[in-house]
Amino acid sequence: MKFGKFEIYPVSDGYFSLDGGGVFGIVPRTLWEKVYSPDEKNRIQLSLLCPLIVTKKHNILIDTGVGTKHDEKFYQIYGIDKKHNLLESLNRFGYQPKNIDLVINTHLHFDHCGGNTTFNEKKEITPTFPKARYVIQKGELEAALNINERTKGSYIREDFLPIGDSKYLTLVDEEIAEIDKGISLIRTGGHTRHHQCIKIESEGQVAFFLADLIPTVAHLRYPYISAFDLYPLDTLQQKKAILEQALEEHWLLIFQHDPRIRMGYLRKGAEQFEIEEVKIY
């Protein structure tokens, strides 16, 4: 879609599944299952949207999905559907890995940066996007390298260690950082301490990529906060502030994990926020 002077492409790395209780935290299954029906293992299917933003200067990919390095057991645990993977999706829109200038990782959980790296012809793990700079919050990288019992299941070092070379890696240590004209990183915390969202501004229009701050449309409701969030009260505070501003200033909200709705504009319903969907193919 055209967005001001930019273009936004709905690049996708397919779908994966997580435990519904984990996705919705303290919200009882009797409520969330009305919106997302779980499978026999109590999992719900989530999308892996990785938008490509084309500006005047750069082709910018936001997150890279799960990737293709995992074994069959991993695929089964997370119900990964890779009928259409990241590179196939990019190719569909006429882009190759060599065409990507910047890769922004909202954070380094495996479902957001698994496609950062891939196997080369020698079966060595190497950066998937050979000409790109990978943009990561400094504190997020430090957390990923210093895991504990709570976080170790979320980080896979092979997803980000190969991009540690200075020719690939750009570390950011700011709450707000503009990396291209109209493309800003907004550190929100909540899901992880250094989780970041992306704000896209062009010709008076604003789009906001929510990543895991508000992963699905259901999470627009204030109590719907993932059990995976390490700092849920920070998530709540940021969610309130961003949604109020998005409503007032008519932002286009982009959801990373919603299996049905990719993006839309916020409106105030009788009891809660609602989304007026914008379809993009």
N, C-alpha and C positions, 0 to 999 in steps of 0.2 A: 504494500500500500504506500501511497505517497503520504508523507507527513512533513508539511512545510517543504523545506529544501532537501529533506532526507527521504530515504526509502527504507521500509521495514519489511523484512521477509520472515515468515513463520517457520524457520528452520527447526527441525525436530529430531531428537534421537530416539523416538519411539515412546514406549510406555514401560513402567515397572510397577510393582505392587508393594505396599507396606501395610502392616497391621493397622486396622482402622482405629483401635484404641490409642495407638501411638500417634496417629495423625491428628486425632481430635482431643487428646488429653483428658481433662476432667469431664468432658461432655459424655453422657451415657450413650451406649450403643442404640438404645431405643429412640434417641433423637437423631443421631447422625446417619443411621441406616435408612432413614426416610429419604435422605438426599443421595447417599452413595451406598449401594447394596454391596455387602462384603461377599467374598467367595467362601468356600468351605473351610478355608484356613483363617478366616476373619480378616483377610486382606482386601484392600480397595485398590483399584487401578488408578495410577496417576500418570499424567503426561510428563514428558521431558522436553519442554519447549526451550529452545536456545536461539533467541532472535538474532538475526543479522541486521545491523544498522549500517546503511551506506550513506556516508557524508561526502562532502566535497573532497576531503583529503584521505579518508580512511574507510576500509571495510572492517567493521567491528562486530565480533561474535561475542555474545553474552552467554557464558557457561558452555559446557561441552557434553553434558549428559553422562551416561554410564560408561560409554566407550565399548571396545570390542576385545579387551585383553582377558576377560574372565572365563573360567571354566564352566562346565555344564551344571555343576552343583550350585554355583553362585547364581546362575540364570534361574534355576528352579527355586531357590530360596526367595528370590526377589521377583519372581514371576515376570521376568524381563521379556518383553515383546519387541524383537528387533527386525520386524518385517521391513521397516524403513529406518535405517540408521542415519547418524549425523552427516556423514560424507555423501551418502546418497541424496539426502535432503538438500544439501548445499548444491550438489550437481544438478538437481532438478531446477534450481533457480539460476544455473549458469556459473557457479563459482566452484573453484578448486581450493584445496588447502593452501596452495601457494599464493592465492589471491587475498588471504586474510592478513590484515595488518596488525590488528590488536585483538587479543582474547581477554575479556574481563571475566574473572572468576568471582562470583558473589561471595563464595566461601569455598572451602576445599573438601567438603563432603563428597563421597565417591559418585553420587548422582549428579553432581554439578561440575566435576572436573575430570571424570574418568576418560573423556575423550581428548584431554590435553595431550596424551601420549598414545603411542601405538607401537606395534612390532614392525621393524623393517625387514628386508629380505633375509637378513642374518639372524632373525628372531631376537634382535636386541630392542629394548624399549627406547624409543626416541620421540622427540616432539612431533605431534601430528601436523602442526602448522609451522613449517620451517622458516618462514620469513616474519612471523608474528612476534610481537612483544606480549608477554603474558602479564596482566596487571592484577596484582593481588594486594590486599591489605597486609602490612608487615606483621601486625599482631595475629592475624589469621594464620599466616605461615608458621609463626612461632608456636601457636597452639597445636597446629597439625604435626609439628616435629616433637612436641612434648605431650604426648597423649597420656591419659589416665584410664582408670577402669571404666569410667562413664563414656569417654569419647573414643576409645580405641576401635570400636566397631564402625565408626563413621569415616575414618581416614585411611587411605591406602597410599603409601609413600610413592609407589611407582607412578601414581597419577601426577605427582608434582615434583619429585626430586630431579627427574631429567631436565626440567626447565629451570633448574637452579643456576645455570650458567648466566653470567651477566649479559650475554648477547640476547638472551630470551626474556629475562625476568625484570619487571619493573615493580618495585615495592612502594606502596602508598601508606603514609602515616598521618592522614588528615581526616577530619570528619566530613569535609566536603572538598572534592578535588575535581577540577575540570581537566579531562584528558584530551578533549578535542572540542572545538567550538560548538557549544550546545549539548555536549555529552558530559555529565557530571556523576561522580561516584558519591553516594550519600551513605556514610557509615551509620547503621541503625542499631547494631547490637541485637540482643534478644535471642535469636536462634543460636548464634554463637556470639562471643563478645565483640568480634570485629566483622560481623556479617554486614554486607553492603548491598544497597539497591542502586538502580541506575535511573537518573533523570535525563530525559531527552527533550530538548527545547529547540523549536525552529519556527520562525515567523509567527510568533505569538501563541503557538500551540505547545502543550506540555504532555508528554507521556511518561509514565512511571512504571518501571519494571520492578515488581514486588518481591521476586525470588521467594525465600522461605519466611519472610516477614508475614505475608498473607498468601500462602501457597495456592489456595483454591477460593472460589467464590463463597463457599460456606464459611471460610475463615474471616469474612467481613464482619461477622458477629463477634463482638468483643470477647465473650468467654471461650470462643473456639480458638484455642492456642495449643499447638502441638506439644505432646509430651517429650518430643526430642529437643525442644527449646531449652537451652541451658539457663536462660535468664528470662523467664516468662513475664515477670512484671515489667521488664524493659520492653518486651514485645508489646504488651498491653499499652504502655505509655506511647510508644512510637506509632502503633496502629491508630490510636485515637487522633493523634496530631496529624498524621499523613492523610487519613480519610477525611477529616474535616477540611483540610486544605484542598484536597482533590475535589471534594464536592463544591466548595466555594469557587475554585478556579477552573473547574471543568477539565480536569486531567483525564487523559486516556490511561486506564489502568491495564497492565499486562500481567496475566497470571501464568506462572511457570508450570504448575502441577495440576491445574484443573483439567479433567479428562474431556470436558465438553465445551467450555468457554475459554477462549484464549485472551480476549480483551474486551473492554467496554467502558462506558461512562457511568459514573456513580449517580444514583438518585436516592432520595430519602423516601422510604416506604412508610407505611403506617406504624410499624414497630421496629424496623431495622433497615439497614442499607440494602439497596438492590442494584443490579447491574443491567444497563441497557447494552446488550451485546453488539459488538462490531465484528462482523465476519471478515476474515482475511484468508486467502487460499494461496 
